[in-house]
């Protein structure tokens, strides 16, 4: 079970980084050609190394950190239309998957499988 939590957290975090980049550069940027909002992907890189290394402390603080992306997804799913709304729903799902996986990883003992 800890292996599933590890891979769930790792995969969802990487997918969230890629989603943020693609969303703001190509798929549905605020301005044609991309926007500075693409920089929202940078903070996601902070916990990436610790998540991949299986560091319990990183899982703990990243599980709180991810709520900012969940909130952004909810706001944009509520206010945006078209492709941006769909991408926001994906952001919500990835944030929830990461949160659930990170909490499970910590509760199950938190050592890299």
Secondary structure as the mmCIF struct_conf table of DSSP 4:
data_model
#
loop_
_struct_conf.conf_type_id
_struct_conf.id
_struct_conf.beg_label_comp_id
_struct_conf.beg_label_asym_id
_struct_conf.beg_label_seq_id
_struct_conf.end_label_comp_id
_struct_conf.end_label_asym_id
_struct_conf.end_label_seq_id
HELX_RH_AL_P HELX_RH_AL_P1 UNK A 2 UNK A 22
HELX_RH_PI_P HELX_RH_PI_P1 UNK A 23 UNK A 27
BEND BEND1 UNK A 28 UNK A 28
BEND BEND2 UNK A 30 UNK A 31
TURN_TY1_P TURN_TY1_P1 UNK A 32 UNK A 33
HELX_RH_3T_P HELX_RH_3T_P1 UNK A 36 UNK A 41
HELX_RH_AL_P HELX_RH_AL_P2 UNK A 42 UNK A 46
TURN_TY1_P TURN_TY1_P2 UNK A 47 UNK A 47
HELX_RH_AL_P HELX_RH_AL_P3 UNK A 48 UNK A 53
TURN_TY1_P TURN_TY1_P3 UNK A 54 UNK A 54
HELX_RH_AL_P HELX_RH_AL_P4 UNK A 56 UNK A 65
TURN_TY1_P TURN_TY1_P4 UNK A 66 UNK A 66
HELX_RH_AL_P HELX_RH_AL_P5 UNK A 67 UNK A 79
TURN_TY1_P TURN_TY1_P5 UNK A 82 UNK A 82
HELX_RH_AL_P HELX_RH_AL_P6 UNK A 83 UNK A 107
TURN_TY1_P TURN_TY1_P6 UNK A 108 UNK A 109
#
